[in-house]
Amino acid sequence: MTTAHGRSRMLAGRLDVPTRKFEVREVPVPEPGPGQVRVRVRAAGVCLSDVHLIDGTLTPPFLDGDEVTLGHEVAGEIDVVGPDVPGPWAVGQRVTLQAGEQCGQCANCVRFRPCLAVRTRGVDYDGGWAQSALASHHTLVAIPDGMPFDQAAIVPDAVSTPWGAITGPGRAAVPGRPAGVWGVGGLGAHAVQLLRIVGAAPIVAVDPLPAARERALDLGADAAFDPAAPDLRDQVLALTGGLDVAYDMAGVGAVREQAVRCLGIGGRLVLVRLTPEPLTISDSIGLSFRGKQILGSYGGGPEAVEQLITLARFGRLDLRRSISGTVPLADAADAVARLTAKTGDPIRIILEP
């Protein structure tokens, strides 16, 4: 059977999880089931989580089978609407896709509570490194006509993940409070912008790469430091008096230790970047004595993507500088290599089917 676009097969970036073999190859074009639409993918982001799935650092917790199409940052146009999809979703609508969804089966889901087993797109089920992707209707977010697909694609993770950390466990919505961002890559670059939106001041950025520090200042940081500086803590404390909140956007063990030392009384360290490295804090007595906290954060709430699309639509959030380059889907492995090596210090590389 052929599709509306005359295709029965399509390209997709597939990962064999047991062997960690990744390749772009032809697979059948999927057909939407009840409550689903099919999206013609126009842009898909390449994230470090994708890299870690390929290198074996991360393993899908809920994948049904051995293979998955990667890609949890996806934008495109609806090209087929399945049965039982409510309005206003229709063919031709421009959408971005939530990066995951509730399982709908756990004890919490059946009681309308937060899901105990959230499924992540491109991890636990097929994602958007493909010419077409399926999506449940409740994971669709409409995007305005003037918003480019590449910018819309990265909102559900690269932007909503730091937003979730800032508005959630970070509790940074009180204006005039000092905040620090360790790691100014795909997540941290957006964290700097978003902290400025909520009124954090001063904003301190910490990154070993000179280009990343310059970028942080361009995006709104008040100061940018090299983590290797022997007097880093003194510099941060002199500027801020002690951070109210710090965000680990790097996922490096040493970062966490350093960030905790820069917190003020009652300060919070929010762990955002996923890493298998153990969490160790040498001065645990100081942590308790000064009432510091270490908090985890994963993604953003379901409302985050809509909030951020609105902020971008009305000019509060500028994502143009977030797109570091585009690569054809067929060359996805090259994009992964570029991100792994940090070639060109990318924020987000975009795949275009």
HELIX and SHEET records of a PDB file:
HELIX    1   1 LEU A   48  ASP A   55  1                                   8    
HELIX    2   2 CYS A  109  ARG A  111  5                                   3    
HELIX    3   3 HIS A  137  THR A  139  5                                   3    
HELIX    4   4 PHE A  149  ILE A  154  1                                   6    
HELIX    5   5 VAL A  155  VAL A  159  3                                   5    
HELIX    6   6 SER A  160  THR A  167  1                                   8    
HELIX    7   7 GLY A  188  VAL A  198  1                                  11    
HELIX    8   8 PRO A  210  LEU A  219  1                                  10    
HELIX    9   9 LEU A  232  THR A  240  1                                   9    
HELIX   10  10 GLY A  253  ARG A  261  1                                   9    
HELIX   11  11 SER A  284  PHE A  289  1                                   6    
HELIX   12  12 ALA A  304  ARG A  313  1                                  10    
HELIX   13  13 ARG A  320  SER A  322  5                                   3    
HELIX   14  14 LEU A  329  ASP A  331  5                                   3    
HELIX   15  15 ALA A  332  ALA A  341  1                                  10    
SHEET    1   A 3 LYS A  21  PRO A  28  0                                        
SHEET    2   A 3 ARG A   9  ASP A  16 -1                                        
SHEET    3   A 3 GLU A  67  THR A  69 -1                                        
SHEET    1   B 5 SER A 132  SER A 136  0                                        
SHEET    2   B 5 GLN A  36  VAL A  46 -1                                        
SHEET    3   B 5 VAL A  74  VAL A  81 -1                                        
SHEET    4   B 5 ARG A  94  LEU A  97 -1                                        
SHEET    5   B 5 LEU A 140  ALA A 142 -1                                        
SHEET    1   C 4 SER A 132  SER A 136  0                                        
SHEET    2   C 4 GLN A  36  VAL A  46 -1                                        
SHEET    3   C 4 ARG A 348  GLU A 352 -1                                        
SHEET    4   C 4 ILE A 323  PRO A 328  1                                        
SHEET    1   D 2 GLY A 100  GLU A 101  0                                        
SHEET    2   D 2 ARG A 119  THR A 120 -1                                        
SHEET    1   E 6 ALA A 223  PHE A 225  0                                        
SHEET    2   E 6 ILE A 203  VAL A 206  1                                        
SHEET    3   E 6 ALA A 179  TRP A 182  1                                        
SHEET    4   E 6 LEU A 243  ASP A 248  1                                        
SHEET    5   E 6 LEU A 263  LEU A 271  1                                        
SHEET    6   E 6 GLN A 293  GLY A 296  1                                        
END                                                                             
